[in-house]
């Protein structure tokens, strides 16, 4: 029994290390905040560890963990939000340090945060993580048709977004 547990821990540790970056990127796409993204990825992995034998037996363990992450993200809206304010204004980027790329990313994230959570999840899964419609549907627990319609609506909203109107970001 003891050897079985240590092999599960080693297997989970390997899984966690190999998936950490991707989970944080996915969570960042859902939240728009690096700190929240890391917290969500950590929460998802903690929950996955608690039920690791079931997760690893799943047809697609990555989809299972992404679903945990999506649920954890929805759960954070149910809790009372604490506003963090360091009291300091962020430093203004200089022209020489890639401001245009930064501005484009900032505009895209602002527009993404305007989408409803389900549409945001579809966009992040499909276009950020590169999943197929079928894979995204499996992660979200919905039909492929639902993924298609959510993606279509989301892209239309993004194209019409005030944050993206200047034409510097193409969809």
The 8 nearest C-alpha neighbors of each residue, nearest first, counted from 0:
[[1, 3, 2, 4, 5, 6, 7, 8],
 [0, 2, 4, 3, 5, 6, 7, 8],
 [3, 1, 5, 4, 0, 6, 7, 8],
 [2, 4, 0, 6, 1, 5, 7, 8],
 [5, 3, 7, 1, 6, 2, 8, 0],
 [4, 6, 8, 2, 7, 3, 9, 1],
 [5, 7, 9, 3, 8, 4, 10, 2],
 [8, 6, 4, 10, 5, 9, 11, 3],
 [9, 7, 5, 11, 6, 10, 12, 4],
 [8, 10, 12, 6, 11, 7, 5, 13],
 [9, 11, 7, 13, 8, 12, 6, 14],
 [10, 12, 14, 8, 13, 9, 15, 7],
 [11, 13, 9, 15, 14, 10, 8, 16],
 [14, 12, 10, 16, 11, 15, 17, 9],
 [13, 15, 11, 17, 12, 16, 18, 10],
 [16, 14, 12, 18, 13, 17, 19, 11],
 [17, 15, 13, 19, 14, 18, 12, 20],
 [16, 18, 14, 15, 19, 13, 20, 21],
 [19, 17, 15, 21, 16, 20, 22, 14],
 [18, 20, 22, 16, 21, 15, 17, 23],
 [21, 19, 23, 22, 18, 24, 17, 16],
 [20, 22, 24, 23, 18, 19, 25, 128],
 [21, 23, 25, 19, 24, 20, 40, 26],
 [22, 24, 26, 20, 36, 25, 21, 37],
 [25, 23, 27, 21, 22, 26, 20, 28],
 [24, 26, 22, 28, 27, 23, 21, 29],
 [27, 25, 36, 29, 23, 28, 24, 22],
 [28, 26, 36, 24, 31, 30, 29, 25],
 [27, 29, 25, 26, 31, 30, 123, 24],
 [30, 28, 26, 27, 31, 120, 119, 25],
 [29, 31, 27, 32, 28, 26, 36, 35],
 [30, 32, 27, 28, 108, 29, 33, 112],
 [33, 31, 30, 35, 34, 27, 36, 28],
 [32, 34, 36, 35, 27, 37, 31, 23],
 [35, 33, 37, 36, 32, 38, 27, 39],
 [36, 34, 38, 32, 37, 33, 39, 30],
 [35, 37, 26, 27, 33, 39, 34, 23],
 [36, 38, 40, 34, 39, 35, 23, 41],
 [39, 37, 35, 41, 36, 40, 42, 34],
 [40, 38, 42, 36, 41, 37, 43, 35],
 [41, 39, 37, 43, 42, 38, 23, 22],
 [40, 42, 38, 44, 39, 43, 45, 37],
 [43, 41, 39, 45, 40, 44, 38, 46],
 [44, 42, 68, 40, 46, 45, 41, 67],
 [43, 45, 47, 41, 46, 42, 48, 40],
 [46, 44, 42, 48, 47, 43, 41, 49],
 [47, 45, 49, 43, 48, 44, 42, 50],
 [46, 48, 44, 50, 45, 51, 49, 43],
 [49, 47, 51, 45, 50, 46, 44, 11],
 [48, 50, 46, 47, 51, 45, 44, 52],
 [51, 49, 47, 48, 53, 52, 54, 46],
 [50, 52, 48, 54, 53, 47, 49, 55],
 [53, 51, 55, 54, 50, 56, 7, 48],
 [54, 52, 56, 51, 55, 50, 57, 47],
 [55, 53, 51, 57, 56, 52, 60, 50],
 [54, 56, 57, 52, 53, 60, 51, 59],
 [57, 55, 53, 54, 52, 58, 60, 59],
 [58, 56, 54, 59, 60, 55, 53, 63],
 [57, 59, 60, 56, 55, 63, 62, 54],
 [58, 60, 57, 62, 61, 63, 55, 56],
 [61, 59, 63, 57, 62, 54, 55, 64],
 [62, 60, 64, 63, 59, 65, 18, 138],
 [63, 61, 138, 65, 59, 60, 64, 66],
 [62, 64, 60, 66, 61, 65, 67, 59],
 [63, 65, 67, 61, 66, 62, 60, 68],
 [66, 64, 68, 62, 67, 63, 61, 69],
 [65, 67, 69, 63, 68, 64, 138, 62],
 [68, 66, 64, 70, 65, 43, 69, 71],
 [67, 69, 65, 43, 71, 66, 70, 72],
 [70, 68, 66, 72, 71, 67, 65, 73],
 [71, 69, 73, 67, 72, 68, 74, 66],
 [72, 70, 74, 68, 73, 69, 67, 75],
 [71, 73, 69, 74, 75, 70, 68, 39],
 [74, 72, 70, 71, 75, 76, 69, 77],
 [75, 73, 71, 77, 72, 76, 70, 78],
 [74, 76, 72, 77, 78, 73, 71, 80],
 [77, 75, 74, 78, 73, 72, 80, 79],
 [76, 78, 74, 75, 79, 73, 80, 72],
 [79, 77, 75, 76, 80, 74, 81, 73],
 [78, 80, 81, 77, 76, 75, 82, 74],
 [81, 79, 78, 82, 76, 75, 77, 83],
 [80, 82, 83, 79, 78, 84, 75, 76],
 [83, 81, 80, 84, 79, 85, 86, 35],
 [82, 84, 81, 85, 86, 80, 34, 87],
 [83, 85, 86, 82, 87, 88, 81, 89],
 [84, 86, 87, 83, 88, 89, 82, 81],
 [85, 87, 84, 88, 83, 89, 82, 90],
 [88, 86, 85, 89, 84, 90, 83, 91],
 [87, 89, 90, 86, 85, 91, 84, 92],
 [90, 88, 87, 91, 92, 86, 85, 84],
 [89, 91, 92, 88, 87, 93, 98, 96],
 [90, 92, 89, 93, 88, 98, 94, 96],
 [93, 91, 98, 90, 94, 96, 97, 95],
 [92, 94, 95, 96, 91, 98, 97, 90],
 [95, 93, 98, 96, 97, 92, 99, 91],
 [94, 96, 93, 97, 98, 92, 99, 100],
 [95, 97, 93, 94, 98, 92, 99, 101],
 [98, 96, 100, 99, 95, 101, 94, 93],
 [97, 99, 101, 100, 94, 96, 102, 92],
 [98, 100, 102, 101, 97, 103, 94, 104],
 [101, 99, 103, 102, 97, 98, 104, 105],
 [100, 102, 98, 104, 99, 103, 105, 97],
 [101, 103, 105, 99, 100, 104, 98, 106],
 [104, 102, 100, 106, 105, 101, 168, 107],
 [105, 103, 107, 101, 106, 102, 108, 100],
 [104, 106, 102, 108, 103, 107, 101, 109],
 [107, 105, 103, 109, 162, 104, 108, 102],
 [106, 108, 104, 110, 109, 105, 111, 103],
 [109, 107, 111, 105, 110, 106, 31, 104],
 [110, 108, 106, 112, 111, 107, 105, 113],
 [111, 109, 107, 113, 108, 112, 162, 160],
 [110, 112, 108, 113, 109, 114, 107, 119],
 [111, 113, 109, 110, 114, 108, 31, 30],
 [114, 112, 110, 111, 115, 109, 119, 160],
 [115, 113, 112, 111, 119, 118, 116, 153],
 [114, 116, 118, 117, 119, 113, 112, 153],
 [117, 115, 119, 118, 120, 114, 29, 73],
 [118, 116, 120, 119, 115, 121, 149, 114],
 [119, 117, 121, 149, 120, 115, 116, 153],
 [118, 120, 116, 122, 117, 121, 114, 123],
 [119, 121, 117, 123, 118, 122, 124, 116],
 [122, 120, 118, 124, 119, 123, 125, 150],
 [123, 121, 119, 125, 120, 124, 126, 150],
 [122, 124, 127, 120, 121, 126, 125, 28],
 [123, 125, 128, 121, 122, 130, 127, 126],
 [126, 124, 130, 129, 122, 123, 121, 128],
 [125, 127, 129, 122, 123, 128, 124, 130],
 [126, 128, 123, 129, 124, 125, 122, 25],
 [127, 129, 124, 130, 126, 125, 123, 25],
 [130, 128, 125, 126, 127, 124, 131, 123],
 [131, 129, 125, 128, 124, 134, 135, 132],
 [130, 132, 134, 133, 135, 125, 129, 124],
 [131, 133, 135, 134, 143, 136, 146, 130],
 [132, 134, 136, 131, 135, 143, 137, 130],
 [135, 133, 137, 131, 136, 132, 130, 138],
 [136, 134, 138, 132, 137, 133, 130, 124],
 [137, 135, 141, 133, 139, 143, 134, 138],
 [136, 138, 134, 140, 135, 139, 133, 141],
 [139, 137, 62, 135, 136, 66, 140, 134],
 [140, 138, 136, 137, 141, 135, 66, 121],
 [139, 141, 137, 138, 136, 142, 66, 135],
 [142, 140, 136, 139, 145, 137, 143, 146],
 [143, 141, 145, 144, 136, 146, 140, 137],
 [142, 144, 146, 136, 145, 133, 132, 147],
 [145, 143, 147, 142, 146, 148, 141, 132],
 [144, 146, 142, 148, 143, 147, 149, 141],
 [145, 147, 143, 149, 144, 148, 150, 136],
 [148, 146, 144, 150, 145, 149, 151, 143],
 [147, 149, 151, 145, 150, 146, 152, 144],
 [150, 148, 146, 152, 118, 151, 147, 145],
 [151, 149, 153, 147, 148, 152, 146, 154],
 [150, 152, 148, 154, 149, 153, 147, 155],
 [153, 151, 155, 149, 150, 154, 148, 156],
 [154, 152, 150, 156, 155, 151, 118, 149],
 [153, 155, 157, 151, 156, 152, 150, 158],
 [156, 154, 158, 152, 153, 157, 151, 159],
 [157, 155, 153, 159, 154, 158, 160, 152],
 [156, 158, 160, 154, 159, 155, 153, 110],
 [159, 157, 155, 156, 160, 154, 170, 163],
 [160, 158, 156, 157, 155, 161, 164, 163],
 [159, 161, 157, 162, 163, 158, 156, 110],
 [160, 162, 164, 163, 159, 110, 165, 157],
 [161, 163, 106, 160, 110, 164, 109, 107],
 [162, 164, 160, 161, 165, 166, 168, 106],
 [163, 165, 161, 166, 162, 160, 159, 158],
 [164, 166, 163, 167, 162, 168, 161, 160],
 [167, 165, 164, 168, 163, 169, 162, 158],
 [166, 168, 165, 103, 169, 163, 164, 99],
 [169, 167, 166, 103, 163, 170, 107, 165],
 [170, 168, 167, 166, 163, 158, 107, 103],
 [169, 168, 158, 154, 157, 163, 155, 166]]
